[in-house]
Amino acid sequence: FTVLLATISCTKSPQATIEGHVTEAADKMLYLDHIGVERAIVADSTKLDKDGAFRFRVPQPECFDFYRLRIGKEMVYLSIDSTETITLSATLPSMSAAYEVEGSEDNLMLKELAHKQFDLQQTIQQVAREASTMNAAQIRIDELVQEYKKAVRMEYIFPDPGKPYAYFALFQRLNGQPIFDPSTNRDDIRCFAAVATNLDLFYPEAERTKNLKSIALKGMRNTRPAQPVDYSVLEGKI
């Protein structure tokens, strides 16, 4: 009995591993941020040597979870949903735009999304520089954003709304502003509702699920069509 208690007490909680190399980054601090529902906090950090090797361990989440590797303004977002080992290789100063990731199909999809968002941002900046007027620029930018949203809906959200990258896509931003607006845009609300419904099947008690359901329900209430007035009940009362 005593031996059994000792064995249980020494058993470690399941963990996932995030490891790899960031070259050209000697003496730089590499931070691992945990991206929570409300905010991001530093989960761990390490000072890189000339080889740029790093290894972090994180707890297995109840639902999928998100982390961010960060050096200065260079960032890479990763998802964790089990006890997998995620391996990343990158080079400064282009860590955000050019990195390789192995160990998870979900993270390859996250990489695709990040690159598409980066390309959209670059295109929008070019349009803003070259447009003849501010109005012309805004019209073209709105078109680009709508095209992007349509592609993301059809390629990343609706095919499998329970995936981490489907959730991640909902919260992408441009210049600090959300690409998908779940407060007033009915098409965007459908995206949030699809992901929330799927997560509720598998992770009903997870914080991310409850938060997403709340956002979707609030959006539905905000955009619910006004009920027509039944004037027949007023007949003979005027």
C-alpha positions as MATLAB code, in Angstrom:
seq = 'FTVLLATISCTKSPQATIEGHVTEAADKMLYLDHIGVERAIVADSTKLDKDGAFRFRVPQPECFDFYRLRIGKEMVYLSIDSTETITLSATLPSMSAAYEVEGSEDNLMLKELAHKQFDLQQTIQQVAREASTMNAAQIRIDELVQEYKKAVRMEYIFPDPGKPYAYFALFQRLNGQPIFDPSTNRDDIRCFAAVATNLDLFYPEAERTKNLKSIALKGMRNTRPAQPVDYSVLEGKI';
ca = [
       0.000    0.000    0.000;
       2.814    2.406    0.919;
       4.648    1.612   -2.316;
       1.472    2.295   -4.331;
       1.031    5.725   -2.702;
       4.634    6.606   -3.437;
       4.232    5.602   -7.079;
       1.083    7.694   -7.495;
       2.621   10.744   -5.820;
       5.601   10.644   -8.168;
       3.516   10.331  -11.318;
       3.734   13.496  -13.371;
       0.783   15.086  -15.110;
       0.678   14.472  -18.877;
       2.646   17.064  -20.805;
       3.263   18.174  -24.378;
       6.642   19.311  -25.664;
       7.476   22.337  -27.803;
      11.060   22.237  -29.012;
      13.307   23.231  -31.876;
      15.867   25.794  -33.033;
      15.871   29.487  -33.825;
      19.104   30.345  -35.606;
      20.756   33.763  -35.773;
      19.302   34.389  -32.319;
      22.239   33.934  -29.950;
      21.715   35.653  -26.576;
      18.084   36.493  -27.451;
      15.294   35.744  -24.999;
      12.681   33.344  -26.360;
       9.345   33.588  -24.583;
       6.550   31.041  -24.536;
       3.203   32.781  -24.005;
       0.042   30.933  -23.088;
      -2.856   32.373  -25.110;
      -5.817   32.157  -22.783;
      -9.426   33.091  -23.420;
      -9.015   36.569  -21.944;
      -5.311   37.335  -22.257;
      -1.817   36.077  -22.974;
       0.641   35.416  -20.154;
       4.280   34.326  -20.158;
       4.385   30.599  -19.417;
       8.152   30.089  -19.748;
      11.282   31.600  -21.281;
      14.874   30.755  -22.128;
      17.987   32.567  -23.303;
      19.136   31.097  -26.596;
      22.737   30.131  -27.175;
      24.550   30.147  -30.518;
      22.790   26.920  -31.550;
      19.381   28.426  -30.815;
      18.018   25.212  -29.291;
      15.029   25.323  -26.955;
      12.585   22.982  -25.250;
       9.440   23.809  -23.306;
       6.958   21.488  -21.636;
       3.325   22.432  -21.159;
       0.427   20.614  -19.484;
      -1.977   18.581  -21.565;
      -5.090   20.791  -21.929;
      -8.705   19.828  -21.287;
      -9.547   21.242  -24.713;
      -7.032   22.287  -27.337;
      -4.894   25.203  -26.235;
      -2.727   27.862  -27.847;
       0.793   29.061  -27.233;
       3.003   31.698  -28.833;
       6.763   31.616  -29.298;
       8.024   35.186  -29.214;
      11.315   37.025  -29.742;
      10.746   40.773  -29.808;
       8.016   41.391  -32.399;
       8.557   38.033  -34.120;
       5.852   35.542  -33.140;
       4.700   32.027  -34.018;
       1.359   30.639  -32.826;
       0.994   26.932  -32.023;
      -1.827   24.695  -30.877;
      -1.596   21.852  -28.356;
      -4.340   19.276  -27.857;
      -2.601   16.231  -26.415;
       0.864   15.097  -25.307;
       2.425   15.523  -28.729;
       5.877   16.910  -29.485;
       5.836   19.997  -31.711;
       9.135   20.790  -33.420;
       9.810   24.226  -34.873;
      12.738   25.621  -36.813;
      13.117   29.281  -37.733;
      15.651   32.022  -38.336;
      15.720   35.603  -37.164;
      14.699   38.159  -38.190;
      11.998   36.391  -40.229;
      10.660   33.947  -37.645;
       7.019   35.011  -38.079;
       6.950   34.844  -41.869;
       9.181   31.816  -42.474;
       9.269   28.844  -40.136;
       8.910   25.082  -40.358;
       6.785   23.052  -37.962;
       6.457   19.278  -37.522;
       4.518   16.922  -35.313;
       0.992   18.177  -35.892;
      -1.261   18.596  -38.922;
      -3.212   21.227  -37.001;
      -0.118   23.385  -36.682;
       0.554   23.145  -40.399;
      -2.936   24.539  -40.947;
      -2.269   27.254  -38.369;
       0.862   28.146  -40.313;
      -1.164   28.423  -43.537;
      -3.626   30.748  -41.843;
      -0.870   32.896  -40.387;
       0.771   33.240  -43.804;
      -2.534   34.092  -45.486;
      -3.162   36.765  -42.873;
       0.353   38.143  -43.372;
      -0.149   38.258  -47.146;
      -3.489   40.046  -46.711;
      -1.858   42.617  -44.455;
       0.887   43.251  -47.002;
      -1.622   43.596  -49.852;
      -3.744   46.038  -47.863;
      -0.700   48.174  -47.109;
       0.166   48.233  -50.806;
      -3.391   49.244  -51.739;
      -3.317   52.043  -49.175;
      -0.066   53.371  -50.654;
      -1.063   53.183  -54.298;
      -4.786   54.047  -54.352;
      -5.762   57.332  -56.008;
      -8.099   58.306  -53.150;
      -8.850   57.168  -49.608;
     -12.347   56.155  -50.701;
     -10.981   53.990  -53.511;
      -8.545   52.407  -51.091;
     -11.262   51.621  -48.574;
     -13.509   50.044  -51.213;
     -10.696   47.779  -52.393;
      -9.644   46.904  -48.844;
     -13.217   45.932  -47.977;
     -13.290   43.680  -51.041;
     -10.018   42.022  -50.056;
     -11.225   41.376  -46.509;
     -14.500   39.879  -47.722;
     -12.628   37.629  -50.166;
     -10.322   36.531  -47.357;
     -13.208   35.785  -45.008;
     -15.012   33.740  -47.655;
     -11.885   31.661  -48.314;
     -11.289   31.086  -44.594;
     -14.905   30.073  -44.016;
     -14.873   27.550  -46.851;
     -11.349   26.166  -46.351;
     -10.705   26.303  -42.600;
     -13.915   26.750  -40.594;
     -16.881   24.932  -42.108;
     -15.090   21.753  -43.341;
     -14.192   20.778  -39.748;
     -15.342   23.368  -37.183;
     -14.007   21.351  -34.258;
     -10.374   21.821  -35.243;
      -8.028   24.222  -33.415;
      -7.355   26.159  -36.617;
     -11.102   26.741  -37.124;
     -11.253   28.296  -33.661;
      -8.034   30.230  -34.266;
      -9.391   31.686  -37.526;
     -12.304   33.291  -35.693;
      -9.974   35.556  -33.727;
      -7.545   36.730  -36.391;
      -6.956   40.476  -36.526;
      -5.848   43.167  -38.969;
      -4.285   46.296  -37.508;
      -5.670   45.323  -34.135;
      -9.231   44.946  -35.409;
     -11.044   41.560  -35.604;
     -11.505   40.182  -39.123;
     -14.633   38.277  -38.092;
     -17.241   40.373  -36.268;
     -19.541   38.196  -34.145;
     -21.481   41.145  -32.755;
     -23.265   42.428  -35.877;
     -22.343   40.316  -38.928;
     -24.744   37.385  -39.332;
     -22.397   35.417  -41.614;
     -19.628   35.770  -39.039;
     -21.964   34.725  -36.240;
     -22.705   31.510  -38.150;
     -18.968   30.761  -38.103;
     -18.775   31.264  -34.337;
     -21.921   29.187  -33.838;
     -20.582   26.320  -35.963;
     -17.356   26.095  -33.962;
     -19.154   26.563  -30.623;
     -21.660   23.812  -31.416;
     -18.889   21.384  -32.333;
     -16.803   22.150  -29.251;
     -19.868   21.756  -27.058;
     -20.146   18.138  -28.199;
     -16.627   17.213  -27.109;
     -15.562   19.808  -24.513;
     -18.797   21.113  -22.919;
     -17.097   22.217  -19.684;
     -14.022   23.837  -21.248;
     -13.584   27.563  -20.742;
     -13.059   28.129  -24.465;
     -16.329   26.369  -25.272;
     -18.342   28.385  -22.760;
     -16.807   31.650  -23.953;
     -17.453   30.868  -27.618;
     -21.070   29.882  -26.917;
     -21.577   33.156  -25.066;
     -20.172   35.172  -27.991;
     -22.325   33.317  -30.532;
     -25.529   33.638  -28.490;
     -24.952   37.342  -27.891;
     -24.432   37.895  -31.616;
     -27.621   35.998  -32.410;
     -29.601   38.162  -30.003;
     -28.092   41.343  -31.424;
     -29.006   40.444  -35.000;
     -32.373   38.781  -34.431;
     -34.912   40.265  -36.854;
     -37.547   42.421  -35.229;
     -40.854   40.606  -34.844;
     -43.644   42.069  -37.010;
     -46.421   43.759  -35.095;
     -49.758   41.972  -35.263;
     -52.057   44.917  -35.871;
     -55.131   42.696  -35.835;
     -55.119   42.686  -32.041;
     -55.567   46.460  -32.126;
     -58.711   46.432  -34.271;
     -61.667   48.099  -32.566;
     -59.419   49.638  -29.879;
     -58.639   52.919  -31.628;
];
